[in-house]
Amino acid sequence: MEGREQAGRYLAALNAVAEPDKKLVGGTGFEGSLFLEFENGGALWQLSWRTPEPGVTPYRWSYRRKQPGRLRST
């Protein structure tokens, strides 16, 4: 609840200085993911996110694989 209130205050502050025809609204339904390689390609991680309500973006890191035989860089 506190987070919702804070997001509302940020949105109100932005709209206070925005041009009348360019007011911002909080959105939902944004989601996506990307893959990142670490350890010279030996480890693959996925970063996923979504916006279930305006101002809230939970994200998750997921380990996908480690390629055998890859050396770690130091």
C-alpha positions as CSV (number, residue, x, y, z in Angstrom):
1,M,0.0,0.0,0.0
2,E,2.8,2.4,0.9
3,G,4.5,1.6,-2.5
4,R,1.3,2.4,-4.3
5,E,1.0,5.8,-2.5
6,Q,4.6,6.6,-3.3
7,A,4.2,5.7,-7.0
8,G,1.1,8.0,-7.1
9,R,3.1,10.9,-5.6
10,Y,5.8,10.5,-8.2
11,L,3.2,10.4,-11.0
12,A,1.5,13.5,-9.6
13,A,4.8,15.4,-9.3
14,L,5.7,14.6,-12.9
15,N,2.2,15.6,-14.2
16,A,2.4,18.9,-12.2
17,V,5.2,20.0,-14.5
18,A,4.1,18.3,-17.7
19,E,2.3,20.0,-20.6
20,P,-1.4,19.6,-20.4
21,D,-1.6,17.4,-23.5
22,K,1.3,15.2,-22.3
23,K,0.1,14.0,-18.9
24,L,1.5,10.6,-17.8
25,V,-0.5,7.6,-16.6
26,G,0.8,4.6,-14.8
27,G,0.7,1.5,-16.9
28,T,0.6,-2.2,-16.3
29,G,1.1,-5.3,-18.5
30,F,4.7,-4.5,-19.4
31,E,6.9,-7.6,-19.2
32,G,10.0,-9.0,-20.8
33,S,13.2,-10.9,-20.3
34,L,16.7,-11.0,-21.5
35,F,19.6,-13.4,-21.3
36,L,23.1,-12.5,-20.0
37,E,26.2,-14.5,-20.2
38,F,28.9,-14.5,-17.5
39,E,32.2,-16.4,-17.0
40,N,33.2,-16.2,-20.6
41,G,29.9,-17.7,-21.7
42,G,30.0,-20.5,-19.2
43,A,27.0,-19.3,-17.2
44,L,23.7,-18.1,-18.7
45,W,21.3,-16.1,-16.6
46,Q,17.8,-14.8,-17.4
47,L,16.4,-11.6,-16.1
48,S,12.6,-11.4,-16.2
49,W,10.3,-8.5,-15.2
50,R,6.7,-7.5,-15.3
51,T,4.5,-4.6,-14.1
52,P,1.4,-5.9,-12.3
53,E,0.4,-2.4,-11.3
54,P,1.6,1.2,-11.9
55,G,5.0,1.9,-10.2
56,V,5.6,-1.8,-9.3
57,T,8.2,-3.8,-11.3
58,P,9.1,-7.2,-9.7
59,Y,12.0,-8.9,-11.4
60,R,13.7,-12.3,-11.1
61,W,17.1,-13.7,-11.9
62,S,17.1,-17.4,-13.1
63,Y,20.2,-19.5,-13.7
64,R,19.9,-21.3,-17.0
65,R,23.0,-23.4,-17.7
66,K,26.8,-23.7,-17.3
67,Q,28.7,-24.9,-20.3
68,P,31.1,-27.8,-19.4
69,G,34.7,-27.2,-20.2
70,R,34.6,-23.4,-19.9
71,L,37.4,-21.8,-17.9
72,R,36.6,-19.0,-15.5
73,S,38.4,-15.8,-16.1
74,T,40.3,-14.2,-13.2
